[in-house]
Amino acid sequence: MKQTILVTGASSGIGLLIAEKLHKNGHHVIGTSRDPKKYQSQLPFKLLSLDISDDNSIESFGKQLFGQIDRLDVLINNAGYLVSGIAEETSVALGKQQFETNFWGTVKLTNELLPYFRKQKQGKIITIGSFLGLIGLPNVAFYSASKHALEGYFKALRFELNQFNIKVCMVEPMGFKTNIGENATIATGNINEYDSYRQKLSSFTKKEFDNAPGPEPVVNKVMKIVDEKVPKFSYPVGKGASVFLALQQYAYHTFEGAVLKRVNQT
């Protein structure tokens, strides 16, 4: 069945792959970008202007969107970015910027579109989170915290929206090869005691990224959720995801020790 689907952050990375696959599958896809004119000529679907870190942009978006469509079946919250760095070396200001986009931007856009979903008494909200919203790893403290916050928010929201037949889902990818690292904001290291550890983390991260698989499993998982009539809430994606979740629940300290050991051996 053809559906009308909005994908935020659809001009590059995993958002672009999701939007292209949905379009190929016959859905009416609308993407968003901070600079749609830069990308529109290269894309088979419509791009609208949206900056989820800008309140004015978000507040005008609902009218802009529904001036072009009659109904929206699925919202895919994908837009976001990565702040990387040792937690103590990352300024609170930079951490707030991370939350303003990844968490508050996603929440504000969702709230902007909820009146339309409630009026329809139907809809699906799929948010691309991260496995780092379920566990914490070094060098990504604020990114992980922002994704944890999304998990908690949408876990609660799903109960409140059930009465309106609006389904709420989270996709939690493990490490896949995307452009998120290339576009990351890096905190400036300035605490000497972390110099050796920072170097080890850099080598560890590069090795993990170089060996990471492509993001096709994430795209395929989103396609599955779009088609499901009664989707569940949580969808971890990636090799070993279920094992890591079990470790988190029953023996997190074992997982933590394994990560620290791997980093120190790098």
N, C-alpha and C positions, 0 to 999 in steps of 0.2 A: 504494500500500500504506500502510495506516494505521500510523504509528509513534508511540511515546511519546517526547516531546521535552521537555527541560528548558531553559528560557531564563532566565538570570540577569539581574537588573535589568529586569524586564518590566513594571513599573508605569508607565513613562513613556518618552518618547523613542523611539529606534530599536528598543530591546528590546520595547517595547509593540507597535510596528508589526509586528515579526517574529512575535511570539507570536499576535497577532490574525490574521495572514495564514495561519500554520500551522494555527490552529484552524479558520479558514474552509475550508482545504483538506482538512479531515477528520482531522487528526492529534490525538492525545491530548496536549494541551499543559499543562505545569505551569510556572508562572513563579515568580520569587522577588522579594521586596521586603523592605526593612528594616522596613516598616510595612504589612503586607498588609491589615490591617483597614481602613485608610484608603482602599484602592482596590478591595477585592474586590467590593463591590456593583456596581461600574461595569463589571466585566469578565466575559467569557463563559468564562474558563478559571480553573483553581485557582491561587491564589497561596500560596506557603509563605514563612515568615519566614527570612531569611538576610541576614547582614551579613558580606561577605567580608573586611572589615577586622578582624573579631573571631574569634580562634581558637576560642573556645568555641562560637560559632555554627556555624562550619564543621565542627568535630569531631562535633557532634550531628546534622548535616544528613543524612548518609548514611542513618542509621537512621530518621530522620524521613521521608525520601523513600521508602525501600524498605519502610516500613511501610504505604505507600499504593499502591505499584505492584509488579509482579512483575519487570519488566525495564525497562531504559532503553536506547533505541536511539540517541539523539542528545543530547549536551550542547552547548549554545550558550553559551559564555562571553562575556557582553556587559557585565556590570556594571563600572563604572569611572567616573572623573571626570577633570576637567581642572584642573591647576595652571598658571596663566598668569602670565608676568612675565619681565623681563630676568633672564638667568641669574645674574649677579653679585648682583642684588638679591633673589634668592630664597634664603631660608634653607635650610641643610642639613636642618633639622628638617622643613620643609615638603616638601622633596624626598623625604625618607624616607617621609613620609605618602603621597605620590604613589605611590611604589614599593610601599608596604605594601598598598595597595588594587589598583592596576592590575596589578602584577606578582605579588607574593607572594600576594595574595588569590586571584587566578586560579589560580596554581600549587597552592596549598593545597587549594582546592576540587576541582581536577582530581585531585589525589592522593587526596582523600577518596573519590572515586567510582571510581577506577581498579580497586580490588579487585572491585567489582561487574561492571565491564566485562570484566575478565580472566576472571572466573568464567563469564560468558556466552560468552566467546571471540568477541565481536562488539561493535561500537559505532562511533560517530563523534563526534569532538570538533572542534567548529567554534569558533574564537576570533575575535571581532571586534577586530581590531587597528586599524591606521591607516596611511595612506600616510606619516605622520610616523614610522612604525616602519621606513621604508625610506630616508627622507631627513630632513634636519634643517632647520627654519625658525626664524627669530627669535621670541622671546617665549614659546616652548613647550619649552624645553630639557629640563625634567624629564619632561614628558608624553611628548615624543619619545623620551627615553632609556628610559622605562618600556615603551614600545611596541617599541623596538628589542630590549629584553631579552626580551619575549614572543616575538618572531620567532626569536631565537637558541635559546630554550628549547624551543619546540615544533618547530623544525627538527630538533633532536636527538631529542626524544621520539618523533617519528614513526617513526624507525628502530627504537627499542626496543619499540614497541607493535605493529609490523607482524606479529610472530609470533603475536599474539593476535587478529589480524584486526580491529584497532582503527585506524580511519583518522583522521588528524590534519590539519586544514586551518586556514589563516589567511585572513580577509577583510580587505583593506586599502583602506578607503574614502578617497577624496580629500575635498575640501571639500563637505559637504552641509549643508543647513539642518536642524539639530536643536536640542535644548535644552541641549546640552553647554556652550555659552558662558554661558547664563543661570545655570547651576549651578556655574560655575567658581569656584575659589578663586584670588583675585588676590594676587600678591605685592606688598608695599608698596614703592613706589619711593622710594628715599632717597639716591641718588647723583646729584648735580646734573649731572654730565657726561653723563648719559643723558637729561636732560629733553627736549631737542629730538627725539632719536631715538625716545623713548617716545611722544611726541605723534604723530610720523609713523606709527609702528607702529599706534597706536590707530586712526588714520584709515584706514590700509591694511586693517586687520583688519575694521573695520566695513563698508568698501566690499565686501570679498571675501564677507563673510557675507550682506550684503544681496542680492548677485547670485548667491548659491549656489543650486543646484537642490535640490529636495526629495529625501528619502532613498529614494524608491521603488526606484531601481536597486540599492541595497544589499540591500533586502528581497528583491527578485527574485533576486539572486545567491545569497542564503542558501537560498531555495526550491530553486534548481537544485542546490546542493551536497547538500541533504538527500536529493534523489531520485537522485543519482549513485551507482552501485555502486562505481566506482573513481575517487574524486575525486583531484585533484592537491592539492598543498600550498598554493600561493599564488594568491589571487584578488584582484588589484587592481581597484578599481571606480571609475569616474569618467572624464569626458571628458579625454583626453590622458594617461591613466595610463601607457600603453605608451611614449609619447614621453618622459615624465619618467623612467621606469625606464631607458630607453636613455641618456638624458643622465647619469643617475647612474652608470651602468656605464662609459660611454666618455668623458664630458666633464663631470664634475660641476661643475667650476669655471665652465663656461658658464652652467649653471642658477643657481648661486649668484650670479653676477654679474647675471643677469637679475632675480632676486628683489630684490637690493639696489638695483638701478636703479629698480624699480617702487616700492619703499618710499620712496626718496628723492624720487621725483617726486610722491608723494601730498601 
